[in-house]
Amino acid sequence: MQPELRQIPPEVLKIVGNLEKSGFEAWVVGGCVRDLLLDRKPHDWDVTTNASPAEIQGIFDHTYYTNDFGTVGVVTDSLDETLKVVEVTPYRLEGKYSDSRRPDSVIFSQKLDDDLKRRDFTINALAYSPTQEKMVDLYGGIKDIKDMLVRAVGEPRARFGEDALRILRAIRIAAELDFAIEEETKGAMVELVSQLEKVSKERIRDEFVRIINSQKPLKSLVLAQGMGLLKYIAPDLEQGMGVEQNQAHSFDVFEHNLRSLQHAADKDWSSDIRIAALFHDVGKPKTSRWSDEKKDWTFYGHDVVGAKITKKVLEDLRFSREIVDKVERLVRWHMFFSDPDKITLSAVRRIITNVGRENIEDLVKLRICDRIGTGRPKEQPFRLRMYQSMIEQALRDPISVGMLAVDGKRVMEITREAPGPRIGWMLHALLEEVLDDPTKNTVEYLGERLGDLTKLADGKLRILGEGGKEKKEEAEEKKIKDIRKKYFVS
């Protein structure tokens, strides 16, 4: 079991070839080798070598070297984002990890074995030479790939003691690959989970986002919670465990949030929607009240409370202001009223204003996730489809004289007419012609047509204007029917 040569991009082959031509060893290494064996497209490419950073930089024209660990970024001319920079790192040994975050020292080595033994998991401790078509697998990584297992290299406690983020990374890799975690590795993760307190929020956020964006986030977060990891990411989520919901729901708040997230993942929706789905009901534990009148649980204001909690969680994890603001809005307005028998177009417009035109489509997707997360099988019932049609109706520009290439002021300039009803009649007469033939909507044509219209008596001009209004109303009605038909609510 090894990659085929055709799977290695020419940019990487060129880097390996140049290193070897210069008298050095060169291996493709780590997660990209694992991904090739799984027939997955690697997120990035790494090469390891016995050349020093200075020697690596001497071989390639365009490089940068910005860290203390020897990694040199070799810049290529590739159009593929994953290949624009290929990281080339010397074989290295690492000293103690006093802070459970980074090694106290790094020593460059001449042995590939030294480099592989410091890596986190067996499936990432694989090296492949495309020129020799040779695989080096010192720790059984290929077998673990076949068995779909995430296993630490060597002694698990030592690996997690070196860098506590590896605890979260194990969950993330298991999520991305749909692998299980080997039992001894899992035991070490539980034992050392408190070391995550030493890891920066930014690094935790990055792993969390990759878990959220995986194909199996529900499975991964359930595993993270069971192992005591979730409280180091978003402890507020755990408060939903065991919190009963009303009769519309089949699951407690915690599972409902996770199932809503999973539906967003199943639909391959954006990271923002996934995060909003995970947190949309995070305010329910604080607002849960029993109603003797309803004989059921109520959660009045949980959208407002949840938006505040979500904002704090995302800010603590150092998310960008743009993401925080958007997700906070989605959570705040996810309870929008959507009864088609009672909702008005003006109410829909208010929701669009509150959440933002750019976010309204994602708000509807969040509502779909919320619905599926309750255990209801139907994704888009009639009322939600109707609401979507009203959103499209509210967002589109209505058919009006405002669509014309000339306005009332321009009409008066061209015709020398005084302000009055004749201006409106002219505009509606022009609109009728433009609706029949949109190519006529030019300043030149309309200007010439106005020369004819201004010669007409009031009675005839009014008849033309009223005909234009009727045409406008017919066209508007047809547009709305087309929108309704699109959403199967006509």
Beta strands, then each sheet from edge to edge (+ up, - down):
strand 1: 26-29
strand 2: 46-49
strand 3: 63-64
strand 4: 72-75
strand 5: 85-90
strand 6: 92-94
strand 7: 106-108
strand 8: 126-129
strand 9: 134-137
strand 10: 149-150
strand 11: 180-181
strand 12: 289-291
strand 13: 296-298
sheet 1: 3+ 4- 5+ 2+ 1- 8+ 9-
sheet 2: 6+ 7-
sheet 3: 10+ 11+
sheet 4: 12+ 13-
end
